[in-house]
Amino acid sequence: MAGKKTKPTGDGKFVMARLETEWDMLQQFMVEQEEVEVEPLDFTWGEEALPYKYRFTFKKPTIGTPTVKVRLKNFPFDHFPINEDVSFDIYLSEAYPVVKPEIYASSDIWHPNVSPNDGYVCYVNDRTWDLTVHLTDVAEMLMGVLSWADIHENPDNFYKRVEIGDYLNPDAAGWAYNHADEIENFRVFYYEGGGMSFDMGEDDDE
């Protein structure tokens, strides 16, 4: 059985302060955003227990995995399941926020940036991650995955990555490569022609 950890010092204090900031921001975030629920899954040991694992549930639709084996290149969009609620599990390491969180889809989502094997989500480039990014920003990035905004808004980069095979779900990437119009129709129908964007308010210093 794990014992009670000693009070953190040095870098540990920085991490604990950041975890406290994230939890405070997320509680306010849930008040402002009815479409997102945030559930702590696990807590740190110590004088003050703080969440370091979360489940984010979005009450917004996304494309689910095709239920039949077909030639996806010609598979029409209206044969895909649409899932109304999607959850992601977010894990913060002891090196957070220097190291970005690991995120796994715990619900069915079919997307080039989501591994069909274990649900691992590629949601931000390592080179663009920095200490100013908070979990509320990560929620907005995940909404970009749900609404396919990350694919729709960067077509040149998307096509280049498809051609070199740089996606976690090659089948989803190959389908999207040939069905840009249907992705646009999905976004117009479910996300009002531009994707849902969060009003994050003023940025905090921490």
N, C-alpha and C positions, 0 to 999 in steps of 0.2 A: 504494500500500500504506500502511495506517495505521501511523504510528510509535508508539513507546511514549509514553504520556501522562505528563506530569509528576506529581509527587506532589501529591495534592489538598490544598487549604488551605481554611479556613473552612467553608462549607456542604459542600464536597466531603468533608471529613473526617467530618462528621456522617453523610453518605450512606454512605460506606464503612464506618463503624462499624456502621451499621444493617444493611447487607448482610451483614457478618460475623455479627451477632447472628442474623439470619434464617437463615443457612446452618447455624449451630450448632443452632438450635432445630429446623430441619427434619431434621437428621441424627438428633437424639434422637426426633423425632416418628416417623420411619420405623422406629425400633427398637420403639416402642410400638404402632404401628398397622399391622397386617399387611395391611389392606385398601387401603392407599395406597402407591404408589411415587412418589418424587420424583426426577426426572432433570434435572440442570442442562443447559441447552442452549447457553448462551453466557456468557462471563466478561468482567470488566472488564480493562482494561490497567493496568499499574502494577506496583509492587513486590510486591503480593499480589493474585493473580487471584481474584476473588470472583464467584459466579454472580449474574447479573441477569435471566436468562431461565430459566424452568423448564417442565417438563412434569409435571403431576400426573396420574397414572393411578389411577382408583378401580376396585377389583374388586368393584363393587356394581352391580346392574341398574338400568336406567332405560328409559323409553319411547323407541323409535326412530321415525323418520319413516314415516308410512303409505306403503305401496308401491303403492297404487292410488289413482286419482282418484275420490273419492266425495263425497257430501254429508256432510261431517264432522259436522254437527249430530246425525245419527242413526247415526254409525259406531260399532259396538260395540268395546269395549276389547280383546276377545280377538282382534281382527284386527290389532292393532298388533304390530310386532316388539319384542322385549325384548332390549336389548343388555347383555351381561354385564360388559363392561369399557368405561369411558369415560375419555378423556384430555382435558385442558385445557392450553393453553399460556398461561403467565403472563409478562407483560412488565413489568419495573420501569423507570421512567424515571429520568433524572438528578435529578428532583425528588422521588423516593420518599424517605421515606414521606409527605411533605406531599401529594403527588398519589397517588391510589390506583392500583394496578396495572391494566393492561388485560388482559382474559382472553378467550380464544377457544377454543371447543370444537373440538378436532382430530378428534373422533369424532362419529358420528351421535347427536344427541340432539334430541328433539322436545319443546319446552317454551316456554311464553309468554315467558320471559326470555332466550331464546337465538335470535339472528337466524338464519333459514333461509338467508340469503344468504352471510354470511361467518363464521358461528359466534360472533359477538360476544356476550358474556354480560353481562347486567345483574344483578349479584349483590349490590350494596349501594347504598343511596341516597347520593349525594354529601354530603348533610347529616349523615349518620351516620358517615361515615368520619373517623377521627382517628388520631393518632400511636400510640395504644395498640393498634391493630389490627395483628396480625402475620399472616404467611402461614399459620401453623397455624390461625388463626381463619378465614382465607379458605377453607382446606380444609373447615372445618365449614360455612361458608356454601354452598360448592359441593355438599356432601352434601345440604343442604336443597333445592337445585335438582334433584339426581338423584332424591331421594325425594318430590319435590313438596311437601315440608313448608312451603316458603315460600308456596305457594298454599293448602294445606289449613289452615294455622294462622291465616291472615288473610283469611277469606272476605269480610268487609265491604270491606276495601281492594281485594281482588281484583275484586269485582263492580263497584266504582266505577271502577277502571282499565279494565276491559273496556268499560264503557259509554262512556268518553271515548276509547277507542282507544289506550290508553297501554301497549302491549306490543309487543315486537320481533317476535313471531310471532302475528299476529292469529288465524290459523287454529287454533293450539294453544290460545289463550286462549278463542276461541269454543267450541271443543269442551269444554274444561274447565268453562266456564260452564254447560253442559248435562249434564255427566257427573260431578257431584261424588261420587255413590255409587260409580262405577267407579274414580275416583281413590282413594277410601278403600279399596276392595277391593285395589287395587294396593299400597297402603302396608301394609295388614294382611298381605298374602301375602308381600311381599318385605322389609318393614322392621318386622315384629313389632308392628304396630299403633301405632307412634308415631314411626317414623323412627329410624334409627341415629344415636346421638349419640356424639361423641368424648369420652373422658376426657382433657381437656387438661392436667390437673395444675394446680399453682399457677402463677399468672401471674408472668412475669418483669417486672422494673422497666423494662427497655429495650424 
